[in-house]
Amino acid sequence: MNVTDVGHLTSDADEGEDKMEKAARKEGKKAKDIANFYLKIFKEDFKKLNITEPDVWCKATDYIKEQISMIKLLEKKGFTYVTDDGVYFDSTKIKDYGKLALLKLEGLQEGKRTEVREKKNKTDFALWKFSEEKGKRQQEWESKFGLGFPGWHIECSAMSSKHLGKQFDIHTGGEDHIPVHHTNEIAQSEAAFDKKPWVNYWLHGSFLVFKGKKVSKSKGGLYTIDELEKQGYNSLVYRYFVLGAHYRTQLEFSLDNLEGSKNSLNRLRNLIMDLKDDKEINKKYLGKFEKMINDDLNMPKAIAVLWELVRDEKAKGKLRTIKEMDKVFGLDLLKKEEDISKEIKELIDKREKFREEKNWEKSDEIRDKLNEKGIILEDSEKGVKWRRKGF
């Protein structure tokens, strides 16, 4: 997984400021510290959401040598030119430029050369940007091209090819990367490595939207995982919510929709909690599940198979089959009472004793105390059930 800690300007079209430099200046910190601060939070959220970490976290600043080498290779093959603000990739040298986004190049105007630094073509992009003034930037490096920093696109190509090879299977990203970032990655990589296709499969995630618009600070609907937790929504409730839509389909976010996912996941957990282990695997349902997963990761249908299994009164091997499914879902569906601390377990038992004695005041005191610790109790004919707050 790539970590863009330098080089991504405020515009994808090589204009504006470096986002890291801008944030560092605004907060009065080092760009490196800004990147590490947010990467730490990102990794913590990864863990909360049960996302498997990548084998390698690639920081762009750790791979400057590889990026410069790739630019040199492109220069040697005649794909670059220099302006007074950087080294640019000449997109007209690629016959099928824009194939991923199905761009109609004839409809794009060429850049008007009002200054020396103007690009030759609107679709050309920066490989290396020159520093305007030595020492003004926190992050800059010497190269044969001059003092400067890499462009965003070259970072991703150089780092992924370093670890995955000059040709690999799957590249992911948001759908907004199709027309510029991923289009440019393909162009420079296939030019450098003479590999077509550079990537066999592109998996683009569609937007999370709020009132029909992409979730953002300005348009609303933006919450961090920490903020959702403070509002009573466990991180795995959010994971379940996301699994409810195909990755190529926009997902409408609202707290009401999240509440629906919370209730649904809670019902599912309660049903699973009552299941008995018969030490079998249900091949019928596991086969249906695998069919949905292999259908372009159709998670909504895979979730539907899970519900069908749980509700099927005649089905055997439920727990073992759910365990296999949850290796993909990552919802901790089989975590039960062993996850409660000894102290909380003792409080639940103590409350049950007070209830037997019809000491409702003491019983309610313990319920409130457990509620403060994030444990919700639900009394039923089969006895007391517990769940963590947010589920």
Buried (B, 14 or more C-beta within 10 A) or exposed (E): EBBBBBBBBEEBEBEEEBBBBBBBEEEEEEBBEBBEEBBEEEEEBBEBBBEEEEEEEBBBBEBBEBBBBBBBBBBEEEBBBEBEBBBBBBBEBBEEBBBBBEBEEEEEEEEEEEEEEBBBBBBBBBBBBBBEEEEEBBBBBEBEBBBBBBBBBBBBBBBBBBEBEBBBEEBBBBBBBBBBBBBBBBBBBBBBBEBEBBBEEBEBBBBBBBEEEBBEEEEEBBBEBEEBBEEBBBBBBBBBBBBBBBBEEBBBBEBEEBBEBBEBBBEBBBEBBEEEEEEEBBEBBBEBBBEBBEEEBBBEBBBBBBEEBBEEEEBBBBBBBBEBBBEBBBBBBBBEEEEBEEEBEEBBEEBBEBBEEEEEEBBEEBBEEBEEEBBBBEEEEEEBBBBBBBB
